[in-house]
Amino acid sequence: MAQGNATTQWPPLPYEEWRETAATLHLWLQIVGKIQLMHRPWVNHSWHVTLHNTARGLSTNLIWHEKATFQIDFDFIDHRLLIRVADGRDAMLPLEPQTTATFYRKLLGTLEKLGIAMRINTVPNELPDPIPFDVDDTHRSYDPEYVNRYWRVLMQAERVLEKFRAQFIGKSSPVHYFWGSADLAVTRFSGREAPPHPGGIPNLPDWVTREAYSHEVSSAGFWAGAEQFPRAIFYSYAYPEPTGFSEAAVSPSTAYYDDSLREFVLPYDEMRMAASPESALLDFLQSTYEAASNCGGWDRPSLERKGLEP
């Protein structure tokens, strides 16, 4: 039963099998995310820029352009990019192998035909040695099977992260997808201000990072891996990291603190093969939050829900 559950709800996602597609998809998500960024008011901790799961893929929020209100949807079932305008017009682009430069030109050209002309910063964020979107002929892979698997994992991860989020009555972020770092995340706040973040994230202004980490947090989520850490993981970290956090005992036994990432890690493959993957993930989320909040001296009684769900 565990094997069947792992295969259907939590499909295998070995990074080495789809690394080129993962890198390309990340850039395409950034292009769409930057379109949203240009036309939404700034919300604390960059919550206005995130993408969100749908029943078919990932989507922006409503985007208010001076000429139209619209949204952009990635459909990872039929593998299409859909632009839906509030006046009833729409357009579609196929998601298929193509260079990032081609994807960029097609998308902005289609928007222009809909009367939604715009410009975005073409330099990818949070990546070392980025190639501007409009001249990137390197990243061109699109494997629909692995893209669909990735989205299915994001959906299941959101389901569990929402359960975890519901037990906290202090300030908490939504469960949302950050296209800069390519992770699905939820963040809890202690309510206290944090020391200024040192910044230093590649191709991300330090002021953005400092605003994002203006207050103490315990943050957790799912990340599919990258070249510097080629393995899908669930993660949990604290900022600022309190004394004793890295040595705290957490669950399940397959979780560990990674010194290079400076966060607790639960390998996705270990979680998906557990007798109850959801229970293993919830144990990880709760135990790492307790490590952050206990070591950090959070006022837990005032921040956590008491008793049963209503």
C-alpha positions in Angstrom: 0.0 0.0 0.0 2.8 2.4 0.8 4.4 1.8 -2.5 1.2 2.4 -4.4 0.5 5.6 -2.5 4.0 6.8 -3.1 3.7 6.2 -6.9 0.3 7.8 -7.4 0.1 10.7 -4.9 3.8 11.2 -4.5 5.4 10.3 -7.8 9.2 9.8 -8.2 11.0 13.0 -9.1 14.7 12.2 -9.5 16.4 15.5 -10.3 19.0 13.9 -12.6 16.2 12.6 -14.8 14.7 16.0 -15.6 17.4 18.5 -14.7 17.3 20.3 -18.1 13.5 20.5 -18.1 13.6 21.8 -14.4 16.0 24.5 -15.3 14.0 25.6 -18.4 10.7 25.5 -16.6 12.1 27.6 -13.8 13.0 30.3 -16.3 9.6 30.3 -17.9 7.9 30.6 -14.5 10.2 33.5 -13.8 9.1 35.3 -17.0 5.4 34.9 -16.1 6.2 35.9 -12.4 7.9 39.1 -13.5 4.9 40.0 -15.6 2.8 39.8 -12.5 5.5 41.7 -10.5 5.3 44.7 -12.8 1.5 45.2 -12.2 0.7 44.4 -8.6 1.1 46.6 -5.6 3.9 45.6 -3.3 2.8 43.3 -0.4 5.0 42.6 2.6 7.6 39.8 2.2 7.0 39.8 -1.6 3.7 37.9 -1.3 2.3 39.7 -4.3 4.7 38.0 -6.7 3.9 34.4 -6.0 2.2 31.8 -8.2 -0.5 29.5 -7.0 -1.6 25.9 -7.6 -4.7 25.2 -9.6 -6.5 22.1 -10.7 -4.4 22.0 -13.8 -1.1 23.7 -13.0 0.2 27.1 -11.7 -1.4 30.5 -12.1 -0.8 34.2 -11.4 -3.3 36.2 -9.5 -5.3 38.7 -11.4 -3.0 41.2 -13.1 -4.2 44.8 -13.6 -2.6 46.3 -16.7 -3.7 49.8 -17.7 -5.3 48.3 -20.8 -6.8 45.0 -19.4 -7.3 42.8 -16.4 -5.9 39.3 -17.1 -4.2 36.2 -15.6 -1.7 33.7 -17.0 -2.2 30.0 -16.3 0.2 27.1 -16.8 -1.7 24.0 -17.7 0.4 21.0 -16.9 -2.1 18.4 -18.0 -2.6 19.5 -21.6 0.7 21.5 -21.5 -0.5 24.9 -22.6 0.0 28.4 -21.4 -3.3 30.3 -21.2 -3.8 34.0 -21.1 -7.3 34.9 -20.0 -8.5 38.5 -20.2 -11.5 39.7 -18.2 -13.3 40.9 -21.3 -13.7 37.3 -22.5 -10.7 37.2 -24.9 -8.0 34.6 -24.4 -4.9 33.2 -26.1 -3.0 29.9 -25.9 0.7 29.0 -26.4 1.8 25.3 -26.4 4.2 24.2 -23.7 6.8 22.2 -25.7 10.5 22.0 -26.3 11.7 25.5 -27.3 14.3 28.0 -26.3 13.7 30.3 -23.5 14.2 33.2 -25.9 11.5 31.8 -28.1 9.1 31.4 -25.2 9.8 34.9 -24.1 9.2 36.4 -27.5 6.0 34.4 -28.1 4.5 35.3 -24.7 5.2 39.0 -24.9 4.2 39.1 -28.5 0.9 37.4 -27.7 0.2 39.9 -24.9 0.9 42.8 -27.3 -1.6 41.4 -29.7 -4.1 41.4 -26.9 -3.3 45.1 -26.3 -1.2 44.3 -23.2 2.2 45.6 -24.2 4.8 45.6 -21.5 8.5 45.3 -20.7 10.1 43.3 -17.9 13.6 42.9 -16.5 15.0 40.1 -18.6 17.7 39.0 -16.1 16.6 35.9 -14.1 16.6 36.3 -10.3 18.3 34.2 -7.7 20.5 32.3 -10.2 24.2 32.5 -10.6 25.5 33.6 -14.0 22.1 34.1 -15.5 21.4 34.4 -19.2 18.8 37.1 -20.1 15.6 35.6 -21.2 15.5 37.3 -24.6 18.9 35.8 -25.7 18.8 32.5 -23.9 19.1 29.8 -26.5 20.6 27.3 -24.0 17.6 26.3 -21.9 15.2 24.6 -24.3 14.0 21.3 -22.7 10.4 20.4 -21.8 9.5 16.9 -20.7 5.7 16.8 -20.2 5.8 13.7 -18.0 8.2 15.2 -15.5 6.5 18.6 -15.5 3.2 16.9 -14.7 4.9 14.9 -11.9 6.4 18.1 -10.4 3.0 19.8 -10.4 1.4 16.8 -8.8 4.0 16.9 -6.0 3.3 20.6 -5.5 -0.4 19.9 -5.2 0.1 17.2 -2.6 2.6 19.3 -0.7 0.2 22.2 -0.6 -2.5 19.9 0.9 -0.2 19.0 3.8 1.2 22.4 4.2 -2.3 23.8 4.5 -3.1 21.4 7.3 0.1 22.5 9.1 -0.7 26.2 8.5 -4.2 25.8 10.0 -2.8 25.1 13.4 -1.2 28.6 13.7 -3.2 31.7 14.6 -0.3 34.1 14.5 0.8 35.8 11.3 1.3 33.3 8.6 1.9 33.5 4.9 -0.3 31.7 2.4 1.0 28.5 0.9 2.4 29.8 -2.3 5.1 29.3 -5.0 8.1 31.6 -5.2 9.3 31.6 -8.8 12.7 33.2 -7.9 13.8 30.2 -5.8 11.3 27.7 -7.3 9.8 26.5 -4.1 6.4 26.0 -2.5 6.5 27.6 0.9 4.6 28.6 4.1 6.0 30.9 6.7 5.1 31.5 10.4 6.1 34.7 12.2 6.9 35.2 15.9 5.7 38.8 15.7 9.1 40.2 16.7 11.4 42.2 14.4 14.5 40.4 13.1 18.0 41.8 12.6 18.8 43.0 9.0 19.3 40.1 6.7 22.9 40.0 5.3 21.5 39.6 1.7 23.9 38.3 -0.9 21.4 36.2 -2.8 22.5 36.1 -6.5 20.8 38.6 -8.7 18.3 39.7 -6.0 18.6 43.2 -4.5 19.5 43.1 -0.8 16.6 45.4 0.1 14.2 42.8 -1.2 15.7 40.1 1.0 15.8 42.4 4.0 12.2 43.3 3.6 11.3 39.6 3.2 13.0 38.8 6.5 12.1 41.9 8.4 10.6 39.8 11.2 11.5 36.4 12.8 10.3 33.4 10.9 10.0 29.7 10.8 9.6 28.8 7.2 9.1 25.4 5.5 8.3 24.1 2.0 9.2 21.9 -0.9 12.0 22.3 -3.4 12.7 20.1 -6.3 16.5 20.5 -6.3 19.1 22.4 -8.4 22.6 21.9 -9.6 24.1 23.0 -6.3 21.9 20.5 -4.4 20.5 18.0 -6.9 17.8 16.3 -4.8 14.2 17.0 -4.1 13.6 17.9 -0.5 11.2 19.3 2.1 13.0 21.9 4.1 12.6 24.0 7.3 14.7 26.9 8.5 14.5 29.8 11.0 15.6 33.3 10.5 17.4 34.5 12.5 18.6 31.0 13.4 18.5 30.7 17.2 21.2 29.0 19.3 20.6 25.3 19.5 18.4 25.1 16.4 20.7 23.0 14.3 21.2 20.5 17.2 17.5 20.0 17.9 15.9 16.6 17.7 13.4 16.4 14.9 11.2 13.8 13.2 11.2 11.5 11.3 14.6 9.9 11.7 15.4 10.4 8.0 15.4 14.2 8.5 18.7 16.0 9.2 20.2 19.4 9.4 22.2 20.3 6.3 25.2 22.6 7.1 25.5 23.9 3.5 21.8 24.9 3.3 21.6 25.9 7.0 18.2 24.2 7.3 16.6 21.0 8.2 16.0 18.6 5.3 13.6 15.7 4.7 14.6 14.0 1.5 11.5 13.7 -0.8 12.3 10.0 -1.6 12.5 9.2 2.1 9.2 10.9 2.8 7.3 9.4 -0.2 8.3 5.8 0.8 7.2 6.1 4.4 4.3 4.0 5.6 2.3 7.2 5.8 4.0 10.0 3.8 1.6 12.6 5.1 2.3 11.8 8.7 6.0 11.8 8.1 5.8 15.2 6.5 3.6 16.6 9.2 6.0 15.3 11.9 8.8 17.0 10.1 7.0 20.3 9.8 5.8 20.3 13.4 9.1 19.2 15.0 11.2 21.7 13.0 8.8 24.5 13.9 9.0 23.5 17.6 12.8 23.6 17.3 12.7 27.1 15.9 10.0 28.4 18.2 11.4 26.8 21.4 15.0 27.7 20.7 13.9 31.2 19.7 11.7 31.8 22.7 8.5 32.4 20.8 5.3 33.0 22.7 3.8 29.8 21.6 0.6 29.8 23.7 -0.6 33.0 22.0 0.4 31.9 18.5 -1.0 28.4 18.3 -4.5 27.0 18.0 -5.8 25.2 21.1 -8.2 22.3 21.0 -9.9 20.6 18.1 -10.6 22.1 14.7 -14.0 23.8 14.5 
